[in-house]
Amino acid sequence: MKDLHEISEINYKDFHLVKDIICESKLIDEKLLNLENAILFIKDKLSRNKAKIFITKEKNIPISFIVLYYKMSTSSKTKYNWHISYLYVKPDYRRKQIGKAIMIRCIDYAKKTKVDHISLNTDIENYAAHQLYESFGFVRTNFISNYYYYEMKLSH
C-alpha cells in the first residue's frame, strides 16, 4: 500500500507553501517575537542554507513540518550540527505516526551530512514529544527555563 503522506524538502523559492502552517502552528509565541519577523528569519536562514525544512503533505496540503537549523559546534570552528527548532503536526493528524515519519526523514538527512549530533528543545510538559524523541535515542541533557534540551549522537 502506498504511503498517503508525502514528505518533501522545502527550498527558498517554495517557502510560501509552508508559511501558513508555520503561522497556524503557534510555535512562534507572538508575545515574545513578532510573527512576521520570525517568518522572515526562517526564510532568510533557508535562503542561506542555514536551515532545512521538511513538510508532510496529504493531497498536496501541508499537514506537518520540521525546521532544522545549522548550529556551529562549540568544540570546533569547522564542524556544525543540526538543531530541530520546530516540529508541528496538525491536530487532526496526530497519533498517526506522522511525527515519527518526519523525524526519521530529518535524522536521515542529519546522518547524510555527517554531523556529530542533532539536538532539540521541548517544553517540560510535552510528554508525547518526550516519548517520541526518547524512542529515537535522544537523551535529555539539560533543563533551560521550562524546556528540556535533548541530544542524539550520530557519529560513531
N, C-alpha and C positions, 0 to 999 in steps of 0.2 A: 504494500500500500504506500503510495506516495505521500510524503510529508506535506501537509496543507500550509505549513508556515515556512515561508522563505526567509532566510537570514542573509542580509547583504550589507556590504560596507557602503557608507555614505561618503561621497567626496565633496569637496568645497562647492562645486557648481550645483550639486543636488541637495545642498543644505536645507533649502526650502521644504523638502519632503519631511524633514524631522522637526522643523521649528515648532509646529503646532503641538505635537505630542510632548515636546520639552516644556512648553508653556503649560499644557494640560497637567503634566505630572506634579506640579507644585513642589518639585525638588529644590527649586531655587526660591528661597524664602524672600519674598518681596519686602519684608520688614528690614532685612539685612542688606539685600542687594537690589538694585534697580534691574527688573527683569530684562528690559531691552538691552541694557549694558552687558548683562550676563550672557544673553544670547549672542551679542556681538563678540564677546570674549571667546566663547566656544567656537564661533565661526572663524575668528582670527587664528586661534590655535590650530584649527583644522586646515586653514589655508597655508600655514607654515609647517605642516607635517609634524606638529607637536601634540596632535590629538588624533584619535581614531574613533569613529562612530559606527556601530553596527546596529541594524534595526531588524526586527522580525515583522514580517507583513502577513496579513491574511487578506486575500482578494485585493492585493495591491495597496492596502491601507496599513500604515504602521500601527502595531499593537504593543510593541516594546522597543526599548533602545538601551544601549550601554555606551558610555563615553569613557574612553581611556585617555589619560594624559601622560605625556612624556615627562619623566622625572629624572633629573640628574642624580647620579649616585653620590652619596656623601663621602664615599671612600676613594673615588676616582673621578678625574675630570674627563676621562674618555668613555666612561660607562654610563648607561642610563637604565632605568627600569620603567615599568608601566604602572600607573595608579588608576584604579577604577573610580571615577568620580561620581558617576550616576548610573544606576540600573533601575529601570522602571518597566513594569508590565501593567497594562490597563486592567482595572479591577475585574472586568468580566472574563479575563483570560488567565487569571491567577489560579494556581494549583493545577495547572495543565502541563507542567514540565517546560514551559516557555522560558522562564528564568534560567532553568538548568541548561537548556539548549543554547541560549545566547551566551551564557558563561563559558560553556565548552568552546564555542567559537572564539571568544575573547582569549581564553587561556591558550588555545592552539595558536592564535596569532602571536601572543607573547612568546611562546616557545620558539616559533619560527624566527623571531627577531633576536633570539639567543640572549635574552636578558636574564639576570640573576634571580629576580623575583618580581612578583606582581603584588600590589597592595591595595587596600581599600579601607574606608571608614564606614561604620554603620551605627545607627542610634542604639543605645544600650537596651532599649525596649523593643527592638525589631527582631523578635525571637525567630520568626520564619527565615529572615535573612541570615541570622547566626547559624541556623541549621543548614541552610543551603551552602554557605561559604565553608563551614567546617566539613561538610560532606565532600568537598573538593580537596581538602587538605590545608585550607587556610588556618593559620594559628593566630589566636588573639595574643598580641604582644604588648599592648599599651591601652591606656584609658586617657582620653582627652575630652574633658568637659562634656559629658553626656554622650560621647561617642567611643566606640571601641575601634582600635586600629588593628587590622588583620594583615598578615603577610603569608605568601606562599612561595617557598623557594622553588626555582625552576632549574637551576644549574646543578650539575652532579659533582 
